[in-house]
Amino acid sequence: MSGGSVVLAEPRGFCAGVRRAIGIVERALDLHGAPVYVRKEIVHNQHIVSELEKRGAVFVDSEEEVPHGAVCVFSAHGVSPGVRSSAAGRGLDVIDATCPLVSKVHQEAVRFTRDGRTVLLVGHGGHEEVEGVLGEAPDRIVVIETEDDVRRLGLPDDAPVAVLTQTTLSFDETERVVAALRARFTDLVTPGDDICYASQNRQSAVKDLARANDLVLIVGSRNSSNSLRMVEVARDHGAAARLVPDAGHLDAAWLEGVSSVGVSAGASAPEVLVDGLVARLAELGFGEVAVERGAAEDVVFSLPGRLADPVTGRVPRTPLAGEPAPAPGGV
């Protein structure tokens, strides 16, 4: 192995929705003390989950596991009305960390189904975000993933339909599915682009990495949809690509014959994991690091007003997506 260079994509890592969700859990712990219960993983990253567990967050699979009356945070991926009803029935003190861009898809699903349309939800069946949206009107929403699914839909071509998408999909792949829907259905509406800005920006940056580097490494957890899509995008654009949950998962054999490595991170992956991977690459001879800058991100989502400081009445600001992550114990 002769070594080589590393190119870091920018933007990468945390998006505004992830920062907000993590900030909500940390702020809830500050105000209420441990334990604070979190339904599902707050974001799909095991490092984040482990760090919050150290502070006293308790992660559960169902709101039914939360003691009556306890504080319960809903994850960034959103929940169905049935979950909200169940939590209310248990008297839980709910703090909703659903990403505002996911909430927008929920609102669109409600509006279109009330208008008598069948919603065709492009997404991955079983993903928490998809399950939450599906729960808004399970008899009027159909989940599809591929162009073949479009052809198999048991609906007349003139049926009134609307298209919504999971926020973390591959933009290019989704465009192909939506194009197939437009070609088939004569009464179809699309409210706009549901794939979130962060997913699109990170995928665009990965395309540039793939064109210019022999190998692309994406830092992210195996259950992170947006991270997995970034790996797929890199491969689709000609690069060998691997998902790397952390530096310990880097296989030195991947670097054989490689002169340049592109590195990015999914929207739920903290920068500390990127730093660890870059340090490990340097140990293996890839010590020259450059940054490839793409779209600037200035999106900030506010924390819920109920998390305001009880003395000052102010709600702590979550950092911009490009700023350093909050220090442990802060927001």
C-alpha contacts under 8 A as a table, 3 or more apart, distances in Angstrom:
res1	aa1	res2	aa2	distance
1	M	255	L	7.17
1	M	256	E	5.68
1	M	257	G	6.96
1	M	285	G	7.98
2	S	257	G	8.00
2	S	259	S	7.89
2	S	285	G	7.03
3	G	258	V	7.60
3	G	259	S	6.42
3	G	284	L	6.76
3	G	285	G	4.25
3	G	286	F	5.08
4	G	258	V	7.31
4	G	259	S	4.59
4	G	260	S	5.47
4	G	261	V	7.79
4	G	285	G	6.36
4	G	286	F	4.65
4	G	287	G	7.14
4	G	288	E	7.00
5	S	259	S	6.47
5	S	260	S	4.77
5	S	261	V	6.30
5	S	286	F	5.01
5	S	287	G	6.24
5	S	288	E	4.72
5	S	289	V	5.97
5	S	290	A	7.86
6	V	260	S	5.72
6	V	261	V	4.78
6	V	262	G	5.78
6	V	263	V	7.07
6	V	278	V	7.83
6	V	286	F	6.27
6	V	287	G	7.13
6	V	288	E	5.99
6	V	289	V	4.72
6	V	290	A	6.31
7	V	209	L	7.52
7	V	260	S	7.42
7	V	261	V	6.17
7	V	262	G	4.70
7	V	263	V	6.09
7	V	289	V	5.78
7	V	290	A	4.86
7	V	291	V	5.50
7	V	292	E	6.48
8	L	262	G	5.98
8	L	263	V	4.92
8	L	264	S	6.09
8	L	289	V	7.21
8	L	290	A	6.16
8	L	291	V	4.67
8	L	292	E	5.96
9	A	12	R	6.15
9	A	205	A	6.04
9	A	206	V	7.06
9	A	209	L	7.13
9	A	262	G	7.19
9	A	263	V	6.14
9	A	264	S	5.23
9	A	291	V	6.04
9	A	292	E	5.06
9	A	293	R	6.34
9	A	294	G	7.54
10	E	202	R	7.76
10	E	205	A	6.88
10	E	264	S	7.59
10	E	291	V	6.88
10	E	292	E	5.96
10	E	293	R	4.74
10	E	294	G	5.66
10	E	295	A	7.56
11	P	201	N	6.94
11	P	202	R	6.24
11	P	205	A	7.30
11	P	293	R	6.89
11	P	294	G	6.34
11	P	295	A	6.69
11	P	296	A	7.01
11	P	297	E	7.38
11	P	322	G	7.17
12	R	202	R	6.04
12	R	264	S	5.57
12	R	265	A	5.12
12	R	266	G	6.54
12	R	267	A	6.78
13	G	264	S	7.30
13	G	265	A	4.70
13	G	266	G	5.12
13	G	267	A	4.52
13	G	268	S	6.19
13	G	269	A	5.19
13	G	270	P	5.99
13	G	271	E	6.38
13	G	321	A	7.97
14	F	18	V	5.99
14	F	19	R	6.42
14	F	266	G	7.25
14	F	267	A	4.46
14	F	268	S	5.30
14	F	269	A	6.12
14	F	270	P	6.27
14	F	271	E	7.80
14	F	321	A	5.74
14	F	322	G	7.69
15	C	18	V	5.42
15	C	19	R	6.33
15	C	198	A	6.02
15	C	267	A	5.26
15	C	268	S	7.21
15	C	321	A	4.97
16	A	19	R	5.16
16	A	20	R	6.12
16	A	299	V	6.04
16	A	300	V	5.40
16	A	301	F	5.96
16	A	319	P	7.94
16	A	320	L	6.65
16	A	321	A	5.34
17	G	20	R	5.11
17	G	21	A	6.16
17	G	76	A	7.04
17	G	98	T	7.93
17	G	99	C	4.96
17	G	100	P	7.13
17	G	101	L	7.97
17	G	301	F	6.61
18	V	21	A	5.09
18	V	22	I	6.19
18	V	43	V	6.61
18	V	76	A	6.97
18	V	99	C	7.53
18	V	267	A	7.07
18	V	268	S	6.04
19	R	22	I	5.35
19	R	23	G	5.95
19	R	318	T	6.47
19	R	319	P	7.21
19	R	321	A	7.27
19	R	325	A	7.63
20	R	23	G	4.98
20	R	24	I	6.09
20	R	97	A	7.24
20	R	99	C	7.84
20	R	301	F	6.22
20	R	302	S	6.91
20	R	303	L	6.23
20	R	318	T	6.13
21	A	24	I	5.11
21	A	25	V	6.63
21	A	42	I	6.62
21	A	43	V	7.45
21	A	75	S	7.05
21	A	76	A	5.80
21	A	97	A	5.01
21	A	98	T	7.26
21	A	99	C	7.37
22	I	25	V	5.33
22	I	26	E	6.30
22	I	42	I	6.99
22	I	43	V	7.77
22	I	331	V	7.81
23	G	26	E	5.11
23	G	27	R	5.88
23	G	303	L	7.47
23	G	318	T	6.76
23	G	326	P	7.85
23	G	330	G	7.61
23	G	331	V	4.67
24	I	27	R	5.13
24	I	28	A	5.96
24	I	95	I	7.91
24	I	97	A	6.58
24	I	303	L	6.51
24	I	304	P	7.87
24	I	307	L	7.74
24	I	331	V	7.54
25	V	28	A	5.07
25	V	29	L	6.25
25	V	36	V	7.59
25	V	38	V	7.95
25	V	52	L	7.82
25	V	57	A	7.55
25	V	73	V	7.05
26	E	29	L	5.14
26	E	30	D	6.29
26	E	52	L	7.52
26	E	329	G	6.38
26	E	330	G	6.55
26	E	331	V	6.16
27	R	30	D	4.92
27	R	31	L	6.21
27	R	307	L	6.68
27	R	330	G	7.12
27	R	331	V	6.09
28	A	31	L	5.18
28	A	32	H	5.73
28	A	33	G	7.30
28	A	36	V	7.02
28	A	307	L	6.99
29	L	32	H	5.31
29	L	33	G	4.62
29	L	34	A	5.86
29	L	35	P	7.40
29	L	36	V	6.24
29	L	55	R	7.63
29	L	56	G	7.29
29	L	57	A	7.50
30	D	33	G	5.75
30	D	329	G	7.41
31	L	307	L	7.61
32	H	36	V	7.55
33	G	36	V	7.14
33	G	56	G	7.78
34	A	55	R	7.42
34	A	56	G	4.79
34	A	57	A	6.61
35	P	56	G	5.12
35	P	57	A	5.58
35	P	58	V	6.35
36	V	56	G	6.61
36	V	57	A	4.91
36	V	58	V	6.07
36	V	70	A	7.53
36	V	71	V	5.53
36	V	72	C	6.27
36	V	73	V	7.53
37	Y	57	A	5.77
37	Y	58	V	4.68
37	Y	59	F	5.85
37	Y	60	V	7.05
37	Y	66	V	6.69
37	Y	70	A	7.48
37	Y	71	V	6.06
37	Y	72	C	4.68
37	Y	73	V	6.21
38	V	41	E	7.04
38	V	42	I	6.65
38	V	57	A	6.80
38	V	58	V	5.99
38	V	59	F	4.76
38	V	60	V	6.17
38	V	72	C	5.47
38	V	73	V	4.63
38	V	74	F	6.12
38	V	75	S	6.85
39	R	42	I	7.33
39	R	59	F	5.96
39	R	60	V	5.14
39	R	61	D	5.80
39	R	62	S	5.90
39	R	63	E	6.06
39	R	72	C	6.88
39	R	73	V	6.17
39	R	74	F	5.35
39	R	75	S	6.15
40	K	59	F	6.01
40	K	60	V	5.60
40	K	61	D	5.06
40	K	62	S	7.17
40	K	74	F	7.62
40	K	75	S	6.32
41	E	44	H	5.99
41	E	45	N	7.69
41	E	49	V	6.60
41	E	59	F	6.48
41	E	75	S	6.40
42	I	49	V	7.19
42	I	74	F	7.32
42	I	75	S	4.30
42	I	76	A	5.87
42	I	77	H	7.88
42	I	97	A	7.92
43	V	48	I	7.64
43	V	49	V	7.73
43	V	75	S	6.66
43	V	76	A	6.12
43	V	77	H	7.51
43	V	268	S	6.14
44	H	221	S	6.55
44	H	223	N	6.17
44	H	224	S	5.19
44	H	268	S	6.20
45	N	48	I	5.55
45	N	49	V	6.43
45	N	220	G	6.85
45	N	221	S	5.30
45	N	223	N	7.81
45	N	224	S	7.08
45	N	268	S	6.02
45	N	269	A	6.26
46	Q	49	V	4.98
46	Q	50	S	6.05
46	Q	221	S	6.79
47	H	50	S	5.19
47	H	51	E	6.23
48	I	51	E	5.17
48	I	52	L	6.22
48	I	270	P	7.61
49	V	52	L	5.26
49	V	53	E	6.11
50	S	53	E	5.01
50	S	54	K	6.40
51	E	54	K	5.24
51	E	55	R	6.84
52	L	55	R	5.11
52	L	56	G	6.54
52	L	57	A	5.50
53	E	56	G	5.08
53	E	57	A	4.62
53	E	58	V	6.14
53	E	59	F	7.75
54	K	57	A	7.25
55	R	329	G	7.86
60	V	63	E	7.19
60	V	65	E	6.49
60	V	66	V	7.49
61	D	65	E	7.45
62	S	65	E	5.62
62	S	66	V	7.55
63	E	66	V	5.38
63	E	72	C	7.66
63	E	83	V	7.23
63	E	86	S	7.27
63	E	87	A	6.03
64	E	67	P	7.77
64	E	86	S	7.51
64	E	87	A	7.45
64	E	90	R	7.74
66	V	70	A	6.70
66	V	72	C	7.28
66	V	92	L	7.86
67	P	70	A	5.63
67	P	90	R	7.92
67	P	92	L	7.89
68	H	90	R	5.21
68	H	91	G	5.80
68	H	92	L	6.01
69	G	90	R	6.63
69	G	91	G	4.77
69	G	92	L	4.38
69	G	93	D	6.06
70	A	91	G	7.74
70	A	92	L	5.29
70	A	93	D	5.80
71	V	92	L	6.03
71	V	93	D	4.52
71	V	94	V	5.94
71	V	95	I	7.40
72	C	92	L	6.33
72	C	93	D	5.89
72	C	94	V	4.86
72	C	95	I	6.18
73	V	94	V	5.74
73	V	95	I	4.71
73	V	96	D	5.70
73	V	97	A	6.50
74	F	78	G	6.70
74	F	79	V	7.13
74	F	94	V	7.22
74	F	95	I	6.40
74	F	96	D	4.94
74	F	97	A	5.48
74	F	98	T	6.60
75	S	78	G	5.98
75	S	79	V	7.87
75	S	96	D	7.16
75	S	97	A	5.36
75	S	98	T	5.77
76	A	97	A	5.02
76	A	98	T	3.93
76	A	99	C	4.97
77	H	98	T	5.62
77	H	99	C	6.60
77	H	102	V	6.85
77	H	128	E	6.04
77	H	129	E	4.72
77	H	132	G	7.73
78	G	97	A	7.59
78	G	98	T	4.69
78	G	99	C	7.19
78	G	102	V	6.75
78	G	103	S	7.14
78	G	128	E	7.25
78	G	129	E	5.80
78	G	132	G	5.73
78	G	133	V	7.84
79	V	83	V	6.17
79	V	84	R	7.20
79	V	98	T	7.88
79	V	128	E	7.53
79	V	129	E	7.27
79	V	131	E	7.39
79	V	132	G	4.24
79	V	133	V	7.34
79	V	135	G	7.91
80	S	83	V	5.35
80	S	84	R	6.66
80	S	131	E	7.06
80	S	132	G	4.12
80	S	133	V	6.30
80	S	134	L	7.33
80	S	135	G	4.69
80	S	136	E	6.03
81	P	84	R	5.01
81	P	85	S	6.13
81	P	132	G	7.79
81	P	135	G	6.36
81	P	136	E	6.16
82	G	85	S	5.07
82	G	86	S	6.13
82	G	135	G	7.01
83	V	86	S	5.01
83	V	87	A	6.12
84	R	87	A	5.13
84	R	88	A	6.18
85	S	88	A	5.10
85	S	89	G	6.17
86	S	89	G	5.05
86	S	90	R	6.48
87	A	90	R	5.18
87	A	91	G	6.40
87	A	92	L	5.50
87	A	94	V	7.51
88	A	91	G	4.99
88	A	92	L	5.94
89	G	92	L	7.72
98	T	102	V	6.68
98	T	103	S	6.56
99	C	102	V	5.23
99	C	103	S	6.34
100	P	103	S	4.87
100	P	104	K	6.22
100	P	301	F	7.70
101	L	104	K	5.09
101	L	105	V	6.79
101	L	167	T	7.46
101	L	194	D	7.63
101	L	196	C	6.74
102	V	105	V	5.22
102	V	106	H	6.55
102	V	129	E	7.49
102	V	166	Q	7.99
102	V	167	T	6.74
103	S	106	H	5.02
103	S	107	Q	6.29
104	K	107	Q	5.10
104	K	108	E	6.25
105	V	108	E	5.05
105	V	109	A	6.16
105	V	133	V	7.26
105	V	164	L	6.94
105	V	165	T	7.69
105	V	194	D	6.94
106	H	109	A	5.11
106	H	110	V	6.35
106	H	132	G	7.96
106	H	133	V	5.41
106	H	136	E	7.06
107	Q	110	V	5.19
107	Q	111	R	6.22
108	E	111	R	5.06
108	E	112	F	6.08
108	E	164	L	7.85
108	E	191	P	7.78
109	A	112	F	5.39
109	A	113	T	6.09
109	A	119	V	6.70
109	A	133	V	7.10
109	A	136	E	6.97
109	A	137	A	7.72
109	A	164	L	7.51
110	V	113	T	5.45
110	V	114	R	6.08
110	V	136	E	6.41
110	V	137	A	7.25
111	R	114	R	5.25
111	R	115	D	6.29
112	F	115	D	4.99
112	F	116	G	6.62
112	F	117	R	5.51
112	F	118	T	7.42
112	F	119	V	6.89
112	F	162	A	6.77
113	T	116	G	5.11
113	T	117	R	5.01
113	T	118	T	6.11
113	T	119	V	6.64
113	T	137	A	7.13
113	T	140	R	6.31
113	T	141	I	7.87
114	R	117	R	7.29
116	G	160	P	7.48
117	R	140	R	7.50
117	R	159	A	7.95
117	R	160	P	5.07
117	R	161	V	4.88
117	R	162	A	6.34
118	T	140	R	5.07
118	T	141	I	5.85
118	T	142	V	7.49
118	T	159	A	7.94
118	T	160	P	6.48
118	T	161	V	4.68
118	T	162	A	6.26
119	V	140	R	6.23
119	V	141	I	4.63
119	V	142	V	6.25
119	V	161	V	5.69
119	V	162	A	4.82
119	V	163	V	5.83
119	V	164	L	6.93
120	L	141	I	5.93
120	L	142	V	5.02
120	L	143	V	6.00
120	L	144	I	6.76
120	L	161	V	6.87
120	L	162	A	6.01
120	L	163	V	4.90
120	L	164	L	6.26
121	L	130	V	7.91
121	L	141	I	6.69
121	L	142	V	5.92
121	L	143	V	4.72
121	L	144	I	6.05
121	L	163	V	5.99
121	L	164	L	4.84
121	L	165	T	5.33
121	L	166	Q	7.24
122	V	143	V	5.88
122	V	144	I	4.95
122	V	145	E	5.49
122	V	163	V	7.32
122	V	164	L	6.20
122	V	165	T	4.53
122	V	166	Q	6.19
122	V	174	T	7.34
122	V	177	V	7.84
123	G	130	V	6.47
123	G	143	V	6.41
123	G	144	I	6.17
123	G	145	E	5.40
123	G	165	T	5.96
123	G	166	Q	5.02
123	G	169	L	7.10
124	H	127	H	5.80
124	H	130	V	6.83
124	H	143	V	7.62
124	H	144	I	7.53
124	H	145	E	6.09
124	H	166	Q	7.75
125	G	130	V	6.50
125	G	131	E	7.37
125	G	143	V	6.63
125	G	144	I	7.85
125	G	145	E	7.87
126	G	130	V	6.70
126	G	131	E	6.12
127	H	130	V	5.32
127	H	131	E	6.16
128	E	131	E	5.06
128	E	132	G	6.16
129	E	132	G	5.23
129	E	133	V	6.46
129	E	166	Q	6.96
130	V	133	V	5.26
130	V	134	L	5.97
130	V	143	V	7.98
130	V	166	Q	6.46
131	E	134	L	5.07
131	E	135	G	6.19
132	G	135	G	5.27
132	G	136	E	7.12
133	V	136	E	5.51
133	V	137	A	7.92
134	L	137	A	6.07
134	L	138	P	5.29
134	L	141	I	6.05
134	L	142	V	7.77
134	L	143	V	7.82
135	G	138	P	5.30
137	A	140	R	5.41
137	A	141	I	6.10
138	P	141	I	5.42
138	P	142	V	7.77
144	I	149	D	5.72
144	I	150	V	7.08
145	E	149	D	6.46
145	E	177	V	7.68
146	T	149	D	5.16
146	T	150	V	6.78
146	T	177	V	5.97
147	E	150	V	5.06
147	E	151	R	6.68
147	E	176	R	7.21
147	E	177	V	5.06
147	E	180	A	6.24
148	D	151	R	5.18
148	D	152	R	6.38
149	D	152	R	5.04
149	D	153	L	6.27
150	V	153	L	5.45
150	V	177	V	7.43
150	V	180	A	6.79
150	V	181	L	6.37
155	L	159	A	6.46
156	P	159	A	5.33
157	D	184	R	6.04
157	D	185	F	4.74
157	D	186	T	6.33
158	D	185	F	5.79
158	D	186	T	5.22
158	D	187	D	5.75
159	A	185	F	7.06
159	A	186	T	7.60
159	A	187	D	6.33
160	P	187	D	5.02
160	P	188	L	6.12
161	V	185	F	7.72
161	V	187	D	6.34
161	V	188	L	4.95
161	V	189	V	6.60
162	A	188	L	5.41
162	A	189	V	4.77
162	A	190	T	5.83
162	A	191	P	7.98
163	V	178	V	7.57
163	V	188	L	7.37
163	V	189	V	6.46
163	V	190	T	5.24
163	V	191	P	7.63
164	L	190	T	6.97
164	L	191	P	7.66
164	L	194	D	6.67
165	T	169	L	7.73
165	T	174	T	7.95
165	T	194	D	5.62
165	T	195	I	6.65
166	Q	169	L	6.13
166	Q	194	D	6.87
166	Q	195	I	6.51
167	T	194	D	5.56
167	T	195	I	4.01
167	T	196	C	5.15
167	T	199	S	7.63
168	T	195	I	5.86
168	T	196	C	6.59
168	T	199	S	5.81
168	T	225	S	6.14
168	T	226	N	4.85
168	T	229	R	7.75
169	L	173	E	7.79
169	L	174	T	6.80
169	L	195	I	6.44
169	L	199	S	7.46
169	L	225	S	7.18
169	L	226	N	6.41
169	L	229	R	6.41
170	S	173	E	5.37
170	S	174	T	6.05
170	S	199	S	7.86
170	S	200	Q	7.89
170	S	203	Q	7.55
170	S	226	N	7.75
170	S	229	R	5.44
170	S	230	M	7.51
170	S	233	V	7.20
171	F	174	T	5.23
171	F	175	E	6.15
171	F	195	I	6.98
171	F	200	Q	6.54
171	F	203	Q	7.84
172	D	175	E	5.13
172	D	176	R	6.58
173	E	176	R	5.29
173	E	177	V	6.64
174	T	177	V	5.11
174	T	178	V	6.14
175	E	178	V	5.09
175	E	179	A	5.99
176	R	179	A	5.06
176	R	180	A	6.33
177	V	180	A	5.12
177	V	181	L	6.40
178	V	181	L	4.98
178	V	182	R	6.22
179	A	182	R	5.06
179	A	183	A	6.18
180	A	183	A	5.07
180	A	184	R	6.32
181	L	184	R	5.16
181	L	185	F	5.97
181	L	188	L	7.98
182	R	185	F	5.61
182	R	186	T	7.31
182	R	188	L	6.86
183	A	186	T	7.87
185	F	188	L	5.88
190	T	193	D	7.99
193	D	196	C	7.77
195	I	199	S	6.74
195	I	200	Q	6.95
196	C	199	S	5.45
196	C	200	Q	6.45
197	Y	200	Q	5.20
197	Y	201	N	6.04
198	A	201	N	5.09
198	A	202	R	6.04
198	A	267	A	6.98
199	S	202	R	5.29
199	S	203	Q	6.06
199	S	226	N	6.35
199	S	267	A	7.28
200	Q	203	Q	5.15
200	Q	204	S	6.10
201	N	204	S	5.16
201	N	205	A	6.25
201	N	294	G	7.60
201	N	295	A	6.35
202	R	205	A	5.11
202	R	206	V	6.14
202	R	230	M	7.31
202	R	264	S	7.89
202	R	266	G	7.55
203	Q	206	V	4.98
203	Q	207	K	6.30
203	Q	229	R	7.85
203	Q	230	M	5.63
203	Q	233	V	6.63
204	S	207	K	5.20
204	S	208	D	6.75
204	S	294	G	7.98
205	A	208	D	5.26
205	A	209	L	6.43
205	A	292	E	7.97
205	A	293	R	7.92
205	A	294	G	6.10
206	V	209	L	4.85
206	V	210	A	6.05
206	V	230	M	6.67
206	V	233	V	7.02
206	V	234	A	5.92
206	V	264	S	7.17
207	K	210	A	5.11
207	K	211	R	6.36
207	K	233	V	6.66
207	K	234	A	5.87
207	K	237	H	6.20
208	D	211	R	5.30
208	D	212	A	6.47
209	L	212	A	5.36
209	L	213	N	5.85
209	L	216	V	6.87
209	L	234	A	7.54
209	L	262	G	5.41
209	L	263	V	7.76
210	A	213	N	5.57
210	A	214	D	7.32
210	A	215	L	7.35
210	A	216	V	6.41
210	A	234	A	5.19
210	A	235	R	7.43
210	A	237	H	5.84
210	A	238	G	6.15
210	A	239	A	4.89
210	A	240	A	8.00
210	A	262	G	7.28
211	R	237	H	6.56
211	R	238	G	6.68
211	R	239	A	6.98
213	N	216	V	6.85
213	N	239	A	6.96
213	N	259	S	7.80
213	N	260	S	5.17
213	N	261	V	5.57
213	N	262	G	5.81
214	D	239	A	5.85
214	D	240	A	6.58
214	D	258	V	5.79
214	D	259	S	6.75
214	D	260	S	5.70
214	D	261	V	6.17
214	D	262	G	7.80
215	L	239	A	5.73
215	L	240	A	4.92
215	L	241	A	5.68
215	L	242	R	8.00
215	L	255	L	7.83
215	L	258	V	6.90
215	L	260	S	6.79
215	L	261	V	4.94
215	L	262	G	6.17
216	V	231	V	7.85
216	V	234	A	6.82
216	V	239	A	6.53
216	V	240	A	6.23
216	V	241	A	4.57
216	V	242	R	6.49
216	V	261	V	5.69
216	V	262	G	4.52
216	V	263	V	5.78
216	V	264	S	7.83
217	L	231	V	7.75
217	L	241	A	5.72
217	L	242	R	5.07
217	L	243	L	6.00
217	L	244	V	6.45
217	L	261	V	7.24
217	L	262	G	6.18
217	L	263	V	4.92
217	L	264	S	6.50
218	I	227	S	6.75
218	I	230	M	7.08
218	I	231	V	6.43
218	I	241	A	7.53
218	I	242	R	6.24
218	I	243	L	4.91
218	I	244	V	5.80
218	I	263	V	5.95
218	I	264	S	5.02
218	I	265	A	5.08
218	I	266	G	6.87
219	V	227	S	7.33
219	V	243	L	6.05
219	V	244	V	4.82
219	V	245	P	5.46
219	V	246	D	6.53
219	V	263	V	7.62
219	V	264	S	6.26
219	V	265	A	4.35
219	V	266	G	6.19
219	V	269	A	6.51
219	V	273	L	7.15
219	V	274	V	6.56
220	G	224	S	6.54
220	G	227	S	5.52
220	G	228	L	7.90
220	G	243	L	6.49
220	G	244	V	6.10
220	G	245	P	4.84
220	G	246	D	7.54
220	G	265	A	6.02
220	G	266	G	5.36
220	G	268	S	7.11
220	G	269	A	5.38
221	S	224	S	5.28
221	S	227	S	7.22
221	S	243	L	7.75
221	S	244	V	7.47
221	S	245	P	4.97
221	S	269	A	7.57
222	R	225	S	8.00
222	R	227	S	7.86
222	R	228	L	7.19
222	R	243	L	7.49
222	R	245	P	7.07
223	N	228	L	7.97
224	S	227	S	5.33
224	S	228	L	6.30
224	S	266	G	7.58
224	S	268	S	7.54
225	S	228	L	5.23
225	S	229	R	6.21
226	N	229	R	5.07
226	N	230	M	6.33
226	N	266	G	6.03
226	N	267	A	6.90
227	S	230	M	5.12
227	S	231	V	6.59
227	S	243	L	7.54
227	S	265	A	6.96
227	S	266	G	4.41
227	S	267	A	7.23
228	L	231	V	5.17
228	L	232	E	6.42
228	L	243	L	7.11
229	R	232	E	4.99
229	R	233	V	6.12
230	M	233	V	5.02
230	M	234	A	6.24
230	M	266	G	7.43
231	V	234	A	5.22
231	V	235	R	6.36
231	V	241	A	5.74
231	V	242	R	6.30
231	V	243	L	6.47
232	E	235	R	5.16
232	E	236	D	6.06
232	E	241	A	7.82
233	V	236	D	5.00
233	V	237	H	6.30
234	A	237	H	5.22
234	A	238	G	6.65
234	A	239	A	5.68
234	A	240	A	7.29
234	A	241	A	6.11
235	R	238	G	5.31
235	R	239	A	5.06
235	R	240	A	5.83
235	R	241	A	5.89
236	D	239	A	7.51
244	V	247	A	6.97
244	V	249	H	5.77
244	V	250	L	6.41
245	P	249	H	6.46
246	D	249	H	5.69
246	D	250	L	7.40
246	D	273	L	5.72
246	D	274	V	7.68
246	D	276	G	7.22
246	D	277	L	6.54
247	A	250	L	5.42
247	A	273	L	7.09
247	A	276	G	5.65
247	A	277	L	4.43
247	A	280	R	6.36
250	L	254	W	7.95
250	L	277	L	7.74
251	D	254	W	5.70
251	D	255	L	7.80
252	A	255	L	5.57
252	A	256	E	7.47
252	A	284	L	7.49
253	A	256	E	5.55
254	W	258	V	7.93
255	L	258	V	5.12
258	V	261	V	7.31
260	S	286	F	7.95
264	S	274	V	7.68
265	A	268	S	7.97
265	A	269	A	5.92
265	A	274	V	7.06
266	G	269	A	5.37
269	A	273	L	7.10
270	P	273	L	5.84
270	P	274	V	7.20
270	P	325	A	7.46
271	E	274	V	5.00
271	E	275	D	6.21
271	E	324	P	7.97
271	E	325	A	7.68
272	V	275	D	5.00
272	V	276	G	6.26
273	L	276	G	5.02
273	L	277	L	6.30
274	V	277	L	5.11
274	V	278	V	6.17
275	D	278	V	5.16
275	D	279	A	6.14
276	G	279	A	5.12
276	G	280	R	6.22
277	L	280	R	5.07
277	L	281	L	6.17
278	V	281	L	5.04
278	V	282	A	6.21
279	A	282	A	5.06
279	A	283	E	6.44
280	R	283	E	5.08
280	R	284	L	6.51
281	L	284	L	5.03
281	L	285	G	6.48
281	L	286	F	5.14
281	L	287	G	6.78
282	A	285	G	5.11
282	A	286	F	4.49
282	A	287	G	4.09
282	A	288	E	7.70
283	E	286	F	7.10
283	E	287	G	7.41
286	F	289	V	7.86
297	E	320	L	7.63
297	E	321	A	6.57
297	E	322	G	6.87
298	D	320	L	5.99
298	D	321	A	6.92
298	D	322	G	7.81
299	V	320	L	6.37
299	V	321	A	6.94
300	V	318	T	6.90
300	V	319	P	7.05
300	V	320	L	5.66
300	V	321	A	7.37
301	F	318	T	7.18
302	S	315	V	7.96
302	S	317	R	6.51
302	S	318	T	6.68
303	L	307	L	6.93
303	L	315	V	6.68
303	L	316	P	7.31
303	L	317	R	7.19
303	L	318	T	7.29
304	P	307	L	5.78
304	P	308	A	7.73
304	P	315	V	7.71
305	G	308	A	5.54
305	G	315	V	6.36
307	L	315	V	6.28
308	A	312	T	7.82
308	A	313	G	5.26
308	A	314	R	5.01
308	A	315	V	4.11
308	A	316	P	6.98
309	D	312	T	5.48
309	D	313	G	4.89
309	D	314	R	5.36
309	D	315	V	6.15
309	D	316	P	7.72
310	P	313	G	5.52
316	P	331	V	6.65
317	R	331	V	7.35
318	T	326	P	7.93
318	T	331	V	6.29
319	P	322	G	7.81
319	P	323	E	5.81
319	P	324	P	7.33
319	P	325	A	7.16
319	P	326	P	7.42
320	L	323	E	5.23
326	P	330	G	5.85
326	P	331	V	5.50
327	A	330	G	5.47
327	A	331	V	7.36
